[in-house]
Amino acid sequence: MMDRGVIKKILEFQKSEITEHYIYDRLADSVKNPKNKAVLKKISADEKRHYHFWKQYTKRDVEPDRFKVSKYIFLSKIFGITFGIKLMENGEEGAQEAYTKISKFVPAAKNIIKDEDEHERKLISLLDEERLKYVGSMVLGLNDALVELTGALAGFTLALKNTPLIAMVGAVTGIAAALSMAASEYLSTKTEEQSKSPLKAAIYTGTAYIFAVVLLIIPYLIFSNVYAALSVAVINAIIIIFLFTFYISVAKDIPFKKRFLEMAGISLGVAAVSFCIGFVIRILFGVEV
């Protein structure tokens, strides 16, 4: 007879397994790639088998966590199936540790641990997703936009001191740079003869650039105080860097902290230098707007 603490922990495992069964099953129904669909269906069936394994000990039925199911289905639709799955699997590291501990009371639990490890290996085959194939183009677009435009806006802020004018100049600069970057990415991808489509690479690069431009320009259309607008623009830049770095770190298994600090440091450093340049130009040329 198992004590209540062990039974309670097993019920948690049971709920987790049936929840993930539903998540994988619904994701399998949403993908078109036959190989990916088969892998997801297999994992879904394994999760259900794990659920019934634990049920032998609890003698109870457990409902799935509907919120968790909806959450990961939503994230997978918005950010891609690879991101949704990786995010969920990253949260299972603690579960595997707990399975190891419970195996003292339920030796057969070791088989479930092996299944979970196998799932990790199978999930690697799901990385053939378009948005991940072109993630380098998105990184290029965002990096350039954040570094160039944040720096330009900092310089414009002190040199011009007029938020509508800064917004206009920033928008023209940003859109021109976005088109230039998209064209460069098109030619670069075409020259390298990669498996990627040059047109799609250009679209991903340009779209990412314009997305950053819009978020950085908006504060200058809202605030009349140039320093308040610049402060919010810098905060927006940091938020963009944080969110995109988090996405890349999850989907591509890249360390988050180092990459985030590197991108943020470069963008803020360029902005600080540009702000100083704007100050010097204003003094030298006596610009008053």
N, C-alpha and C positions, 0 to 999 in steps of 0.2 A: 504493500500500500504506500503510495507516494504522499508526501506531505503537501499541504495546501500551497506552499510557496512554489514547489516544483510544478504543480498543476496549473497555477496561475501563469507561470512563465510559458508553459506549453500552450496554454490558451492564446497567449500573445503571438507565439509562433504560428499557431493555426490561423489566426486572423490575418497575419501578414501573408501567409501562403495563399489563402483564398483571394485576398485583395490583389496580389500580384498575378494570380491566375487570370482574373478579369482584365487587368491592365494589358497583359501580353495578348490575351485573346482579342481584345478590341483593337489593339495596335495591328495585329495580324490581319484583321478584316479591313484595315485602312490602307495597307500597302499593296502596291501593284507587282513589285518584284517577286516572282515565284520563290526564289531562293530565300529571300528575307522572310516571306510569309511562312514558309515551311519551318524555318528556324524558330520563329516566334510561336507558332502553333505547338512545336515540340516543347519549348520552354513552358508554355502555358499548361500543357498536359502534365509536365513534371511538377509544376507548382501545385496542381490539383491533387496529384498523387501524394505529395508531401503533406497536404492538408488532411487527407484521409489517414495517412500514417499517424499523425498526431492525434487524430480523432479516436484512434484505438485506445489511447490513454485517458482522454478527457470524457469520452462517451457523450459528447455534446456537439451540436451544430453551431457554427459561428458565422455571423454575417460579415461580409467584406466591409472595409472602410470606404464608403461611397465617396466621401470627400477626396480621399487620396486617389481613387480611381479617376475621378473627374479632373483632379489637379494634373496628374501626369499625362492624361489624354490631351488636355488643353495645352500643356507645355510642349508636347510632342508635335501638335498641329502648328503651333506658332513658331517654335524654334527648331523643329526637325526631330524626327524619331530618334536619331542618335543621341542628341542632347537629352531628351526625355529619359531614355533608357539608362544612359550613363549617370545622370543625376540620381535616378532611383537606385542603381546598383552601388553607387558610392555610399549611399545610406545603409547598405547591407553589411558593411565591414563590422559593425558592432554586433549584428545578428549572427555572423559566423563565429564570433568570439563566444557569444552566448550559447550557440549550438555545441561548441567544444566543451563548455562547462556542463551542459545538460547531459552530454554523452556519458558522464559518470553514472547517471541514473538510467539513461536509455542508450545503451551501447550502439544500437542500430542507427542512431542519429548521425553517426560518422558517415553513413552512406549519403545522407542529405548534404553534408558538407562537400562531399565529392561532386555531387550534382551541381551545387552552387558554383564550384570552381569551373566545372565544364561549361556552365552558362556564360561565364566571363569570356572563355576562349571563343565560344560560338558567336558571341556578340561582336567580336572583331570583324566578322564577315559582313556585318550590317553597315560598315562605314562607307559603302558605295552610295553616297547620298550627294546630290548635286550641290547643295549649298555648302557642304564641307569640301567638295572638290574645288570650289571657287572661293574658299575662305581666305586664301592668300590675296586674292583680288580685293576682297572687302577690307582686309587688314591694311593693304596698300592705300586704299581710298580714305579710310578713317585716319590712319597715321598722318598722311599728308595734310588732310583737312585740319586736324587738331593742331598739328605743329605750325603749319603755314598760316592758317586763318586766326588762330588764337594769338599768334605773334603779331600778325597784321592788325588785328582789332586793338591790341594793346598799344601799338604805335599810333594808330588812327585816333584812339581815345585821347591821348595827350596832345597830339598835333592839331586835331580838328575841334575837339570839345563841343561837338554838336551831334546829339544822338541820331536824329533822322539822317543827317549827312553821312555819319559813320555807318549806319545801317545800309544806306544806298551804295556807298563805296565798297563796303564789305561784301554785299550781295553780288555786285558786279565782279569783284575780285574772286569771290568764291565760285561763282558759276563758270567764269572763264577758266579757273584752275581745274574745276571738275571736268569740263570738256577736254581740257588738255591732258589730264591724267587718264581719262577714259581712252582717248586716242592713243596715248603712249602704251597703255596696257594692251590695246588691240594689236598694235604693231609688234609689241614684245612677244605676246602669246603666239601670234602668227609666225614670227621668225623662229621661235623655239620649237615649233611643230609638235606641241604637246597634244595630249588627248583632249585638252580643254578646247571649247569653242572660243575663238578670239572675240566674237560679238558678245557672247554671254559674259566673258571676263571683263570686257569694257563696260557693259551694263552694270555688273556688280560693283566695279570700281567707282564709276560715276555716281551710281545711286547712293553708295555709302558716303561718298564725299558730300553730295548735296544734302543728305540727311544731317550730317554734322554741321554743314553751313547754316541750315535752317535753325537748328537748336542754338547755335552760337549767335545768330543775328537777332533772333526774337527779343532778347532782353533790351536791345537798343530801340525796339519799336514799342516797348512797354514803359521803360523808365526814361525820365527826362534828365536825370543826373547821370553823367557819363561814367562816374566811378562806380555807381550802383550797378549800372548796366554791365560794365566790365567785370565786376565781382560775380554777378549772376552768370555771365558767359563763361567765366573760369570754372565756376561750380558745375555748370552744365557739361563742360569739357571733362571734368573729373568723373562725373556720373557716367558719361558715355564710355570713358576709358574703363571704369569699374565694371559696367555691365558687359561690355564686349570682351574684356579680359576674362571675366567669369565664364562667359559662354565658351570661349576658346579653351580655357583650362579644363572645363568639363568634357567638351566634345572631343578634344585632342589629347587629353591627359598631359597637359602642360602645367608646370608649377604656376600658381596664381600670383603669389606675393611678389616674386622677382619681376615678372613681366609687367604687373600693374605699376610698381614703383618706377620701373624703367620708362614706361610710356608717360606716366604722370610727370616724372622728373624732366624729361625732354620737353614736353609741351609747356610746362610752367616755366622752365628755364628760358626757352625761346621767347615766351611772352614777357618775361622780366627784362630780357635784353632789348626786345623791341620797344618796350615801354620807355626804357632809358634813351633809346635812339630817337623816339618821338619827342622826348623832352629836349634833347640836344638840337634836333632840327627846328623845333619851335623857337628856341633861343637864338640859333644862328640866323634863321630867315625871318624872325619876327612875325610869324604867322598868327593872325588873329581872325577867327571865324565866328 
